[in-house]
Amino acid sequence: MFLKLTSRIFWTKVSVFLITSIVVSVFISKFFYLFSGESLSGWDTPGHVVLAKEFAKIFESGVAIGWSDVWFGGFPVFYFYPPFYYFLVYGIHSIFLIPIEFAFSISVFVTICFLGYSIYQFGNHFFWNRYPIVLRLLLGMISILFYFNYAGEGLQGTSIVGIIEGTVISSFTHALFFLAIIIIDRYRIDPKGKRLISFVSISALVFYSHLLSSIFYLLLLFVYFTVYRNYWIQQKRILVISFFSIFILILPVLYNFFRYSEYTSSVFYGYSYPPILSILSRDVYDKAFKASQAGENLTLAFVIELLRSGRWLYLFILIALTFQLRKLQNNLRSRFVTTVLLIFFWMSLDYSFGYIIPNIKIHNYRAFDTFFIAFSILTPFLIVLIIRIQKQILPLVPTLFFILLTQVYLFIVFDPFRYQEYKSPLWREARSKEELQLYDHLISGLKTLPPNTIVQPEIIKTKSVFGSPHFWIPLFYESGIKNNLGLTVESSYYSTLVFNWQSFGFAHTFRWGTEIDWRDSLVYLKLKDDPGYYLDFLLRSGVQYLMGFSPDFNEYIYMQRNRLSVFWEEGPFKIVKVLPNQNTKYIKPIGLLHADTLNQNKEFGYQSFLKSSNLLQMYFSNLGYQTKLVRINRENMSALDLILPNLSALIVISKDNQLGEQSWLQGLEKKGIPGLLLIDSQITNSINQTERNLELLLKMLPITKYEQYKTLGIHSYFSAKNFENGITLLDDSSKEFQISLRSESQNVTYETNMSPLAGKIYLGFMLFCFVLFLFGSVLTKIAYFSFSNAKK
């Protein structure tokens, strides 16, 4: 009997280690393409590669944040999207002396391994560390593969599909904060100072990696400390010191967010694919739906495909979770993860946080990702729980083997690129020879454009080679041309304004989700015929060329043939120069001031100014005038006498008509600056009256040439920038309006200056967190440095 038992244990171990070897081999072979050195396909991936290149430039100059001319004609880089991940990419690039593209691909592989490791360690710590190594490996592989086999809706930030598409940094951050929770819980079990060092440093690196994931991390910590509150109430002093240390370390990140978050476009994606259906796999539903179109029963076709594909396992786990949820909540070991699962599943369905908390937009698909990781970690524990209940029917080890083999099969046949419409994960292999030749020709064509040109490309929502907005980003980057695109999370409100003005003639183009949508108001104010509203907006913002290829684009060129001149043509692509309207009267810029700034010393808000100024631009266009509207805010009031000579007039926006504002405008007119008072509510409610008032003002103003109308500032507006010997104002396109205070410098193009001190401080704090992490996680494991274990 003893020999029989020993033999069974031996063969069980052999089987487990064999299947582990198979999983590792399949894992390496599936992602071996990441070591090819080629650029990757993906949605956001090309944008991240460009950011990695930009970080390499500024890091070599000794800073971690700064200014880049790559996107939006210029934007503050890494102020709103922390750069720690790009620092790691730069490290791989420097150590192995490989290109940034290759280093980024390796970082994707490292992230997948790191996330799998953190899932295993988290489950092992909370659930299965008391089991023999054989069972731990079985449960760990089930948990990891359950997560990595997710095949739901494309760019949902979830699992392998999301990582390949471009959400690799959030997945890396998930791995970080799961390790941080393991470490703080180990401290709870066995208090050692080095664990607090690791917890503080990893927590800080979470904030330096991904801001949205940082919010999720704080929520996870809140749940954790609530579940184990009896212990941590006694250790509140340690807890306060730890969180205060984290707060000090992340001050640069927090300062940039709270100080400058008003300059971001506050992207909010409310839509996500139905979570339950995505767990059962979208491809199952797609095939069933296709069968139903051929006359089959949809439900029956779905059930058959679910069984055939092996995705029945996910349905089984969902049903089991439903019936065992109460037991999981009553169990102290699973209560924390179960609570996290419920909270983040709710967040993946509910958009409330996106509306309640200013400047924080919860992307629901990222909340779903956190839920699904918790679900995957809970799955093996749930299976063991069910097996124990049905132990007469379901023997433990054979059942686990069967479930793992099903997962291995799913992992082998799972092709994440099939769901993303790519022929290959590698960018060049996914393109035909003709497409690659056309791409090279496009680069040559773009290089013929004048220096400092800004191009607005046509963006089609498709994952074909010429569709995605992120197809254009590396194209322009390789061409050395400033483009009008970028990852929206990094942008100023300029991208939002582009989307609003694209309602005129470019409504077919892809629009990122933003909370600012004035299209209805703009269209409501339009004339019967479009005089070129969108083109006028582009000229106001410094864009000189349009580029596109679709039939809609060619139709727009024909409709605006008097305003668009073909500069270059290759295949279906055209680069067209935007020309000024010959019938338009140009006048010097007009200042826009809010009465609250004048009377109550309140700030004229960024968003409020942009809304008012863009609505007024519709009136000016309809009246046949073109000008810039610039904001006069609270800080500018002291320098108003220096600003006024550069303006043709000043408009005051008021909530109601007050005598004090009229009196102030009369005093302004004595200085030779015409003024006008407009009631905020009447701009859209009293169109005829507003138009008459503006027409009377415009007739008083001198006409100027188009060349004199243009200004130096074409970068995105950002108050942290420094304009020496001059004043920088915000204009109606969210760009700069620069006023030189030296007459001899009127024709000089001013470069963007950022204080290097802020970038050095940010870099210093980030590197210190990284060194602290190495000290706490690596050096303290070496006996010489591990003071707590040193012999007395």
Summary of the structure (lengths in Angstrom):
residues: 792
radius of gyration: 29.8
end to end distance: 49.6
largest distance: 109.7
contacts: 2588
relative contact order: 0.10
helix: 61%
strand: 9%
